[in-house]
């Protein structure tokens, strides 16, 4: 089957499953992202302190500490005072949680910048913008190293001053000010310069969470891959399309589970697939079944050209 035209993207899924089921995971992600913000806002706006703090450092019900691992890394590298048992426990809780459900679940289900970059991707598709700069995906690992080295050199949490996630959160609570420039800049970068540029290639938080979630239990599975009709819609909507071929096409005998830590568990491939090839499941079992999987030549060509 020929690649689905961008203007028809998702139409087959809606026809097969209905609009709600063809958007269920996107809607749930938006509910999660907005709902988390509401929980933070309840304190300063309504005096209901279910969560006190911000996405970098918070306390749940005044008892359970949560500390973003990238902040903790900077604290360690910078030799910053205040690394208490509470800070260690908070970083450990967050790390273990995302290690189990998928590190980059933070990127797609929690991070507010995901709404910005998703909108840029959608608008890019609607406008038919196809050109894209080329930046290697491992650039974000170098960015992560730069964040740690900067903390080491300055003895401060320097990255938090320009971290788009922190800026977005502070902006909602206290007003954006100059922070708008950072958020708008990332939106325009993803829209005009590089598809999925920030989250997929540059963000150091995504780099860290991809490492945390490499052995996670919760995964996207392609158990229905024998039904794949090569429409390529899952590749178009996936922010990390390189993770799909091993599970979908099993060119080298791989099982149906997407094992890459780069997968964000966003569920976009599940929503857009009218053949219901994909679903959420567990890491195991991951055996190859007879007759499952097809050569990935077409997908490989498109990925190389992207």
N, C-alpha and C positions, 0 to 999 in steps of 0.2 A: 504493500500500500504506500502511496506517496505521502510525503510529509504534510501534515495538516497545515493549511495556511494560517497565519497568525490571527487573521480576523475571525476564523472559525474555532480558535482555541477554546476548548471546554464545552463546545456545543454538543458533541457526541456524548459526553458524560452526563450533561443535563438531560438529554433525550433518553438515555438509558436508565439513569438513576433518579432523576428529578433534581430541581434546583437546590433544594436544601441538602441532600446527601452529596451533591457535587461541590458543595462549599462547606461541609460540616467542620472540617479541621481548620480551615481558615477562620471561620466564625468562632470556633473555640479558642483559637490562638488570640484573636482580638479580645475576646472576653477575658482571657487570662491576663494579657498585657494591660488592658484598661482596669481590670479588677484589682490588680496588684497596686496600680497607682491610686485607686480609690482607697485601698486599705491604708496607704501612707498618708493620704489626705484627710482621713477621718480624724486623726489626732489634732493637727493644727486648726482644722475647720470646725470640727464638731466635738472635740475633747474626748473622743473615743480612741484610746491609744492601744489598738491591737498590735500595731507595728510602730516602733519609734526609731527614727533614723532615716537612712536612705538606702539605695541599692548597693552601696559600697560597704556600709557598716550599719547594722540595725539590731534591734532586740524585739523578739516576738513575745507578747503578753508580759513584757517586763522581765522575762526570765531567760528565754532561749537566745543566745547570741548568734548572729550571722555576720560573717566577714568575707567579702569577695576575695578569692584566692590571689588575684592580681595585686590587690592592695597589700595583702600579707607578704607576697614576694617582695614588693617594694620596701616594706618595713624591714624585712630581713636583710635585703641588700644594702639599704641605707643605714643600717644600724640604728634605726629610730627607736627612741625610748618609748615605753608604753606597750611593749609586746608582753602582755600579761597572759595568764592562763586562760582568761576569758577570750582574748584575741585568738589564741591558738585553738581553743575549742570551737569558736565561731568559724574559723577557716576550715577546720576539720569537718564540721557538720555540713557545710556547703560543698566541700570537695567530695565527701562520701555520697551525698545525695545525687550530685550530678554524675559521679562515677557509675552509679547504678542505673539512672534513667537516661543517660546520654548527655555528655558535657555540653554539646551545642544546643541542647534544649533551652539553655539560657538564652541563646541567640534568637531563637524563633518563638519562644513562649513567654519570655520575660523582658528582654531588652527592648526599650522603647524605640531605639533607632531602627529596629526591624520594620516598624510601621512606615518609617520614612523611606527606607531602601526598597521595601515592597511596593510602595506607591511609585517610586522612580522606575522600577521594573515594569509595572503595569502601564505607566504612561509611555515609557519607551516602546512597549509593544504596540500600544494604540497609535502612536505616531509613526510606527514603522521604522524606527531608528535601528540600524543594523551594525554600523561601524563601532569598533571598540578598540581601545588601547590594549596593549599586551603587557601584563605584569604577572610574573610567576606567582602561583598560589603560596609558595613557601616564603614569599616576601613578608607575610604576617609573622612568621617565626623570627625573622630578623628584626621586625618591629618589636616583638616581645623581648628579644634580647636587648634592644635599644632602651626599652622602658626600664629593665632591670639595671642596666649599666648607668643610666641617667640617675636612678635612685642611689646607686653605689657612689657615683661621683659627687652628687649634691647633698646626699644625706636627707633628702626630702621625698615626698610623694609627688614629684614633679608632674608625672603624667596625669594625675587627677585634676590638674588645672585645665587641661585641654581634652580630657577624656569626654567624648561626645555623650556617652551614657550618663556620666555625672552631670554634665552641662544640661542635658535634656531634663533630668530629674530636678535639678536646682531651678531650672527655668520654670517648670510647672508650679513649683512651690513658691518661688520668690520673684519670678520675672526673669526673662531671658537676658535682656541687655545685649552685650556683645555676643553672648552665646548663640543668638540667632544666626550669626555669620557662620559658625561651625556647622550647625545643623543644615542650613541652606546650602553650604558649600559641599557637604557630603551628598545631599540630594542631587545637586547639579552635576557632581562628579559621576554618580551612578547613571544619571539620565543622559548626559551628553558625552562623557569621556569613556567610561568603561562599564559595561554591564556587570552587575554584582561586584563592582570594584571594591567598595569599602569592606563589606562583610566577608566577601569571598577571597580577598587577596591582601588586605592591609591591616584590618583590625587586630591588635595584639590580644585583646580579650578572647576573640574567636580562636586564635592560635592556642591559647592556654586551655580553653575549654575543650578543644578538639583532642588535646593530649589527655585531659582528665577522663574523657568519655570513650577512649579507645576500646576498653573492655566492658562497656556498659551492657546491661542485661536487656533493656528495652530497645528494640530495633524495628526498622521498617523491613518487611519481608516481601519478596516477589514470588510467593507460592503459586500464583496463577500465571506464571510467565509463559506457559504453553499457549495461553490465549492471546499473547501479545500480537498485535496486528501491525507493528512498526509504524504507528502514526507519529511517533516522536514527541508527543505532547508532554510526556513526563520530563523529557530532556529540556524542553523549553521553559517549563515552570520551575524546575529544580535549581536552587541557587548554587548547588555543588554538583553539577551534572556528571562529573568524573566518577562519582561514587556508584552510579547506577549500573554500568555494563557488567561487572562481575556477577552480580546477583540476577540481573535480568536475562543476560545472554549466555552466561556460563561458558565462555569461550575456552576456558582452561579447566573446566570441570568444577567450578565453584558452586557452592550451595546457593539457595535462594535468599539468604539473609544479607542485607547491606551492612558490612562490617566496618567500613571506614569511619574513623572518628570525626571526619569532616561533615558527615551527614548531620543535618540540624534537626531531624525528626519533626519537620514542619508539617508533614502530611500532604504537601501540595501534589505529589505524585499520586497519592491515593484519591484525592478529590478529582483530579483531571482525567483519570483513567476510566473510560466507559466500559472496559473489559474487566474491571476489578482485579487487575493483576496484583496490586499492592495492598498491604494491610499492616497494621501494627501488630507486633507479636514479641516473642522472646528470642534471645540469641540462639538458643537450642530448641529443637533439633535443626540441623543445617545440612541434612543429607541431600545428595543429588538423586532425583527420582528418574526412572527411565522415561525417555521421551521429553524431558524438560530441558529447556534452554536451546537457543539457536545461535548460529554464528553472529558475531557482533560487528561484521565488516561495515555495515551501513552506519551504525552508531559511532564506530571509531573514526570514520571519515568526517562525520559532522562535528565530533568533539575536537578533532585536529583543526578544523576550519574555524571553529568558534573563537 
